[in-house]
Amino acid sequence: MSTLSMPSLRGGAIEAIGSADLDRKTALAQEAATRWFARRISLRSPRDASLPDRPGRPDKPTLVPPTQVERRSLHTINGRIALLHAIAHIELNAVDLALDIVARFATESVPNSFFDGWMQVAFEEAKHFRLVRGRLRDLGADYGDMPAHDGLWQAAHATRNDLTARLAVVPLILEARGLDVTPSLQAKMRETGDHESAAVLDVIYNDEKGHVAIGAKWFRFLCARERRDPAQTFKELVRANFRGPLKPPFNDLARAEAGLTPSFYRSLTATSNL
């Protein structure tokens, strides 16, 4: 499919998910978002392809268990490259996760503003991936140079049949985690004098607040429609669909700004009784 023949938002999202060419993937994601925002394409079409089980990926990086992804000191250039590579991998998965929620749940009874929100996320995640990859190249590296893990897509697969569970796990756990850890990473980058990498993290951090807010908004919307208590429903879905406890410290202020209050997650931490 060329971007000119994109029949629908769902079709464009599916094409982007399936692309192993990462420049094309991010371009298709942003083109689909732009056309959807302008209402130049429909939500779905009978000509849409089927949704792939896994997103398209290049041959590298090699995917390994999370325990095999090496951690290094940010005070070395190799350590900063390793961190940026891990962030690039997260952002790439985030592009596909945002597109997947649009394509997979395109027949859900939700307002068009639901798809507006997730295509905004997809557009920004594509921007993030390009920013981080550009910074890696500035440092003489590239995405694919190091192993990465597959945990993010496994979380998506586990919630493929339940939109409320998908919202609980992806934006409200995985993306919210970024709000917890990014401020300290920004500070460490600046301590080492790597202000360029810190500036990239600034963009990501500010956008991710909005992404968590979109997740919280629609999670609450679905809970209200089903007359379910949001905090209690969140706990039940996390216990059913997410492996392991949530780990503090939490950025309570940024989480609260995004609509994710401590009543959601405090009782799910490693120190609480489940």
CORKA-V202515 format. One record per residue. N is the residue number from 1. RES is the residue in one small letter. SS is DSSP state (@ for helix, = for strand, . for the rest). PHI is phi in radians with two decimals (NA if undefined). PSI is psi in whole degrees, -180 to 180 (none if undefined). Layout:
BEGIN
n->N res->RES ss->SS phi->PHI psi->PSI
n->N res->RES ss->SS phi->PHI psi->PSI
END
This chain:
BEGIN
n->1 res->m ss->. phi->NA psi->126
n->2 res->s ss->. phi->-1.44 psi->160
n->3 res->t ss->@ phi->-1.09 psi->-24
n->4 res->l ss->@ phi->-1.23 psi->-27
n->5 res->s ss->@ phi->-1.78 psi->14
n->6 res->m ss->. phi->-1.01 psi->110
n->7 res->p ss->. phi->-1.36 psi->-25
n->8 res->s ss->= phi->-2.82 psi->168
n->9 res->l ss->@ phi->-1.11 psi->-46
n->10 res->r ss->@ phi->-1.06 psi->-43
n->11 res->g ss->@ phi->-1.09 psi->-42
n->12 res->g ss->@ phi->-1.14 psi->-40
n->13 res->a ss->@ phi->-1.14 psi->-42
n->14 res->i ss->@ phi->-1.12 psi->-41
n->15 res->e ss->@ phi->-1.10 psi->-42
n->16 res->a ss->@ phi->-1.15 psi->-44
n->17 res->i ss->@ phi->-1.00 psi->-43
n->18 res->g ss->@ phi->-1.33 psi->-14
n->19 res->s ss->. phi->-1.30 psi->129
n->20 res->a ss->. phi->-1.55 psi->-10
n->21 res->d ss->. phi->-1.50 psi->110
n->22 res->l ss->@ phi->-1.25 psi->-28
n->23 res->d ss->@ phi->-1.15 psi->-42
n->24 res->r ss->@ phi->-1.21 psi->-40
n->25 res->k ss->@ phi->-1.00 psi->-51
n->26 res->t ss->@ phi->-1.20 psi->-36
n->27 res->a ss->@ phi->-1.14 psi->-44
n->28 res->l ss->@ phi->-1.11 psi->-41
n->29 res->a ss->@ phi->-1.05 psi->-45
n->30 res->q ss->@ phi->-1.28 psi->-35
n->31 res->e ss->@ phi->-1.15 psi->-44
n->32 res->a ss->@ phi->-1.07 psi->-42
n->33 res->a ss->@ phi->-1.10 psi->-46
n->34 res->t ss->@ phi->-1.07 psi->-44
n->35 res->r ss->@ phi->-1.17 psi->-38
n->36 res->w ss->@ phi->-1.18 psi->-44
n->37 res->f ss->@ phi->-1.05 psi->-36
n->38 res->a ss->. phi->-1.45 psi->-1
n->39 res->r ss->. phi->0.98 psi->42
n->40 res->r ss->. phi->-1.67 psi->-6
n->41 res->i ss->. phi->-2.33 psi->156
n->42 res->s ss->= phi->-1.42 psi->171
n->43 res->l ss->. phi->-1.20 psi->-46
n->44 res->r ss->. phi->-2.58 psi->165
n->45 res->s ss->. phi->-2.54 psi->148
n->46 res->p ss->. phi->-1.05 psi->-18
n->47 res->r ss->. phi->-1.51 psi->-2
n->48 res->d ss->. phi->-1.06 psi->140
n->49 res->a ss->. phi->-1.24 psi->171
n->50 res->s ss->. phi->-1.42 psi->153
n->51 res->l ss->. phi->-1.33 psi->126
n->52 res->p ss->. phi->-1.24 psi->153
n->53 res->d ss->. phi->-1.19 psi->-32
n->54 res->r ss->. phi->-2.35 psi->150
n->55 res->p ss->. phi->-1.25 psi->154
n->56 res->g ss->. phi->-1.18 psi->139
n->57 res->r ss->. phi->-2.48 psi->148
n->58 res->p ss->. phi->-1.23 psi->175
n->59 res->d ss->. phi->-1.10 psi->-32
n->60 res->k ss->. phi->-2.05 psi->147
n->61 res->p ss->. phi->-1.44 psi->160
n->62 res->t ss->. phi->-1.22 psi->135
n->63 res->l ss->= phi->-1.65 psi->130
n->64 res->v ss->. phi->-2.33 psi->166
n->65 res->p ss->. phi->-1.04 psi->149
n->66 res->p ss->@ phi->-0.92 psi->-33
n->67 res->t ss->@ phi->-1.18 psi->-17
n->68 res->q ss->@ phi->-1.68 psi->2
n->69 res->v ss->. phi->-1.49 psi->115
n->70 res->e ss->. phi->-1.23 psi->140
n->71 res->r ss->. phi->-1.87 psi->138
n->72 res->r ss->. phi->-2.34 psi->162
n->73 res->s ss->. phi->-1.20 psi->136
n->74 res->l ss->. phi->-1.29 psi->-5
n->75 res->h ss->. phi->-1.44 psi->0
n->76 res->t ss->. phi->-2.01 psi->154
n->77 res->i ss->@ phi->-1.08 psi->-39
n->78 res->n ss->@ phi->-1.15 psi->-34
n->79 res->g ss->@ phi->-1.16 psi->-41
n->80 res->r ss->@ phi->-1.20 psi->-38
n->81 res->i ss->@ phi->-1.08 psi->-43
n->82 res->a ss->@ phi->-1.07 psi->-42
n->83 res->l ss->@ phi->-1.13 psi->-47
n->84 res->l ss->@ phi->-1.11 psi->-35
n->85 res->h ss->@ phi->-1.12 psi->-43
n->86 res->a ss->@ phi->-1.10 psi->-40
n->87 res->i ss->@ phi->-1.18 psi->-41
n->88 res->a ss->@ phi->-1.02 psi->-41
n->89 res->h ss->@ phi->-1.13 psi->-42
n->90 res->i ss->@ phi->-1.08 psi->-46
n->91 res->e ss->@ phi->-1.16 psi->-37
n->92 res->l ss->@ phi->-1.10 psi->-46
n->93 res->n ss->@ phi->-1.08 psi->-36
n->94 res->a ss->@ phi->-1.14 psi->-34
n->95 res->v ss->@ phi->-1.02 psi->-52
n->96 res->d ss->@ phi->-1.16 psi->-35
n->97 res->l ss->@ phi->-1.15 psi->-42
n->98 res->a ss->@ phi->-1.15 psi->-43
n->99 res->l ss->@ phi->-1.13 psi->-38
n->100 res->d ss->@ phi->-1.14 psi->-39
n->101 res->i ss->@ phi->-1.17 psi->-32
n->102 res->v ss->@ phi->-1.25 psi->-51
n->103 res->a ss->@ phi->-1.21 psi->-43
n->104 res->r ss->@ phi->-1.23 psi->-35
n->105 res->f ss->. phi->-1.95 psi->28
n->106 res->a ss->. phi->-1.18 psi->-18
n->107 res->t ss->. phi->-1.70 psi->2
n->108 res->e ss->. phi->-1.14 psi->150
n->109 res->s ss->. phi->-1.47 psi->81
n->110 res->v ss->. phi->-2.36 psi->156
n->111 res->p ss->. phi->-1.16 psi->160
n->112 res->n ss->@ phi->-1.04 psi->-26
n->113 res->s ss->@ phi->-1.13 psi->-21
n->114 res->f ss->@ phi->-1.05 psi->-47
n->115 res->f ss->@ phi->-1.28 psi->-31
n->116 res->d ss->@ phi->-0.98 psi->-48
n->117 res->g ss->@ phi->-1.09 psi->-46
n->118 res->w ss->@ phi->-1.33 psi->-26
n->119 res->m ss->@ phi->-1.33 psi->-28
n->120 res->q ss->@ phi->-1.10 psi->-43
n->121 res->v ss->@ phi->-1.06 psi->-48
n->122 res->a ss->@ phi->-1.04 psi->-43
n->123 res->f ss->@ phi->-1.05 psi->-46
n->124 res->e ss->@ phi->-1.27 psi->-36
n->125 res->e ss->@ phi->-1.13 psi->-37
n->126 res->a ss->@ phi->-1.10 psi->-41
n->127 res->k ss->@ phi->-1.06 psi->-44
n->128 res->h ss->@ phi->-1.07 psi->-46
n->129 res->f ss->@ phi->-1.03 psi->-44
n->130 res->r ss->@ phi->-1.13 psi->-40
n->131 res->l ss->@ phi->-1.09 psi->-47
n->132 res->v ss->@ phi->-1.19 psi->-41
n->133 res->r ss->@ phi->-1.11 psi->-39
n->134 res->g ss->@ phi->-1.08 psi->-39
n->135 res->r ss->@ phi->-1.19 psi->-40
n->136 res->l ss->@ phi->-1.01 psi->-44
n->137 res->r ss->@ phi->-1.16 psi->-36
n->138 res->d ss->@ phi->-1.01 psi->-33
n->139 res->l ss->. phi->-1.61 psi->9
n->140 res->g ss->. phi->1.47 psi->19
n->141 res->a ss->. phi->-2.21 psi->-175
n->142 res->d ss->. phi->-2.77 psi->161
n->143 res->y ss->. phi->-1.14 psi->132
n->144 res->g ss->. phi->1.90 psi->-11
n->145 res->d ss->. phi->-1.27 psi->-19
n->146 res->m ss->. phi->-2.27 psi->159
n->147 res->p ss->. phi->-1.13 psi->159
n->148 res->a ss->= phi->-2.51 psi->169
n->149 res->h ss->. phi->-1.94 psi->167
n->150 res->d ss->. phi->-1.95 psi->17
n->151 res->g ss->@ phi->-1.09 psi->-35
n->152 res->l ss->@ phi->-1.14 psi->-44
n->153 res->w ss->@ phi->-1.24 psi->-30
n->154 res->q ss->@ phi->-1.08 psi->-37
n->155 res->a ss->@ phi->-1.14 psi->-37
n->156 res->a ss->@ phi->-1.16 psi->-43
n->157 res->h ss->@ phi->-1.08 psi->-38
n->158 res->a ss->@ phi->-1.15 psi->-24
n->159 res->t ss->. phi->-1.98 psi->26
n->160 res->r ss->. phi->-1.22 psi->-19
n->161 res->n ss->. phi->-1.86 psi->7
n->162 res->d ss->. phi->-2.54 psi->106
n->163 res->l ss->@ phi->-1.09 psi->-41
n->164 res->t ss->@ phi->-1.10 psi->-41
n->165 res->a ss->@ phi->-1.16 psi->-39
n->166 res->r ss->@ phi->-1.05 psi->-44
n->167 res->l ss->@ phi->-1.13 psi->-37
n->168 res->a ss->@ phi->-1.12 psi->-44
n->169 res->v ss->@ phi->-1.45 psi->-45
n->170 res->v ss->@ phi->-1.40 psi->-67
n->171 res->p ss->@ phi->-1.25 psi->-38
n->172 res->l ss->@ phi->-1.54 psi->-12
n->173 res->i ss->@ phi->-1.99 psi->-60
n->174 res->l ss->@ phi->-1.21 psi->-47
n->175 res->e ss->@ phi->-1.25 psi->-38
n->176 res->a ss->@ phi->-1.08 psi->-29
n->177 res->r ss->@ phi->-1.07 psi->-35
n->178 res->g ss->@ phi->-1.07 psi->-35
n->179 res->l ss->@ phi->-1.15 psi->-30
n->180 res->d ss->@ phi->-1.31 psi->-42
n->181 res->v ss->@ phi->-1.69 psi->-23
n->182 res->t ss->@ phi->-1.14 psi->-42
n->183 res->p ss->@ phi->-0.98 psi->-40
n->184 res->s ss->@ phi->-1.22 psi->-34
n->185 res->l ss->@ phi->-1.17 psi->-40
n->186 res->q ss->@ phi->-1.03 psi->-46
n->187 res->a ss->@ phi->-1.09 psi->-42
n->188 res->k ss->@ phi->-1.16 psi->-38
n->189 res->m ss->@ phi->-1.07 psi->-42
n->190 res->r ss->@ phi->-1.20 psi->-36
n->191 res->e ss->@ phi->-1.04 psi->-36
n->192 res->t ss->. phi->-1.44 psi->-4
n->193 res->g ss->. phi->1.52 psi->6
n->194 res->d ss->. phi->-1.57 psi->74
n->195 res->h ss->@ phi->-1.26 psi->-25
n->196 res->e ss->@ phi->-1.16 psi->-45
n->197 res->s ss->@ phi->-1.18 psi->-38
n->198 res->a ss->@ phi->-1.07 psi->-38
n->199 res->a ss->@ phi->-1.15 psi->-36
n->200 res->v ss->@ phi->-1.11 psi->-44
n->201 res->l ss->@ phi->-1.11 psi->-33
n->202 res->d ss->@ phi->-1.05 psi->-46
n->203 res->v ss->@ phi->-1.06 psi->-48
n->204 res->i ss->@ phi->-1.07 psi->-47
n->205 res->y ss->@ phi->-1.04 psi->-46
n->206 res->n ss->@ phi->-1.16 psi->-39
n->207 res->d ss->@ phi->-1.21 psi->-37
n->208 res->e ss->@ phi->-1.14 psi->-30
n->209 res->k ss->@ phi->-0.99 psi->-43
n->210 res->g ss->@ phi->-1.16 psi->-35
n->211 res->h ss->@ phi->-1.17 psi->-43
n->212 res->v ss->@ phi->-1.11 psi->-39
n->213 res->a ss->@ phi->-1.09 psi->-40
n->214 res->i ss->@ phi->-1.11 psi->-43
n->215 res->g ss->@ phi->-1.07 psi->-45
n->216 res->a ss->@ phi->-1.14 psi->-41
n->217 res->k ss->@ phi->-1.01 psi->-50
n->218 res->w ss->@ phi->-1.36 psi->-28
n->219 res->f ss->@ phi->-1.09 psi->-47
n->220 res->r ss->@ phi->-1.13 psi->-37
n->221 res->f ss->@ phi->-1.03 psi->-49
n->222 res->l ss->@ phi->-1.16 psi->-39
n->223 res->c ss->@ phi->-1.10 psi->-42
n->224 res->a ss->@ phi->-1.11 psi->-41
n->225 res->r ss->@ phi->-1.12 psi->-33
n->226 res->e ss->. phi->-1.66 psi->5
n->227 res->r ss->. phi->0.95 psi->46
n->228 res->r ss->. phi->-1.98 psi->146
n->229 res->d ss->. phi->-1.28 psi->123
n->230 res->p ss->@ phi->-1.05 psi->-47
n->231 res->a ss->@ phi->-1.14 psi->-44
n->232 res->q ss->@ phi->-1.18 psi->-40
n->233 res->t ss->@ phi->-1.11 psi->-41
n->234 res->f ss->@ phi->-1.00 psi->-48
n->235 res->k ss->@ phi->-1.06 psi->-44
n->236 res->e ss->@ phi->-1.12 psi->-42
n->237 res->l ss->@ phi->-1.23 psi->-37
n->238 res->v ss->@ phi->-1.14 psi->-45
n->239 res->r ss->@ phi->-1.08 psi->-33
n->240 res->a ss->@ phi->-1.43 psi->-26
n->241 res->n ss->@ phi->-2.17 psi->-2
n->242 res->f ss->. phi->-2.22 psi->128
n->243 res->r ss->. phi->-1.47 psi->132
n->244 res->g ss->. phi->1.56 psi->163
n->245 res->p ss->. phi->-1.39 psi->161
n->246 res->l ss->= phi->-1.39 psi->142
n->247 res->k ss->. phi->-1.96 psi->120
n->248 res->p ss->. phi->-1.24 psi->169
n->249 res->p ss->. phi->-1.36 psi->153
n->250 res->f ss->. phi->-1.90 psi->144
n->251 res->n ss->. phi->-1.54 psi->80
n->252 res->d ss->@ phi->-1.03 psi->-37
n->253 res->l ss->@ phi->-1.15 psi->-51
n->254 res->a ss->@ phi->-1.12 psi->-38
n->255 res->r ss->@ phi->-1.09 psi->-44
n->256 res->a ss->@ phi->-1.14 psi->-38
n->257 res->e ss->@ phi->-1.04 psi->-31
n->258 res->a ss->. phi->-1.55 psi->2
n->259 res->g ss->. phi->1.57 psi->15
n->260 res->l ss->. phi->-1.95 psi->93
n->261 res->t ss->. phi->-1.49 psi->161
n->262 res->p ss->@ phi->-1.01 psi->-24
n->263 res->s ss->@ phi->-1.05 psi->-22
n->264 res->f ss->@ phi->-1.29 psi->-48
n->265 res->y ss->@ phi->-2.05 psi->-15
n->266 res->r ss->@ phi->-1.09 psi->-37
n->267 res->s ss->@ phi->-1.36 psi->-5
n->268 res->l ss->@ phi->-1.76 psi->8
n->269 res->t ss->= phi->-1.34 psi->169
n->270 res->a ss->. phi->-1.08 psi->-25
n->271 res->t ss->. phi->-1.61 psi->-6
n->272 res->s ss->. phi->-1.58 psi->163
n->273 res->n ss->. phi->-1.58 psi->116
n->274 res->l ss->. phi->-1.42 psi->none
END
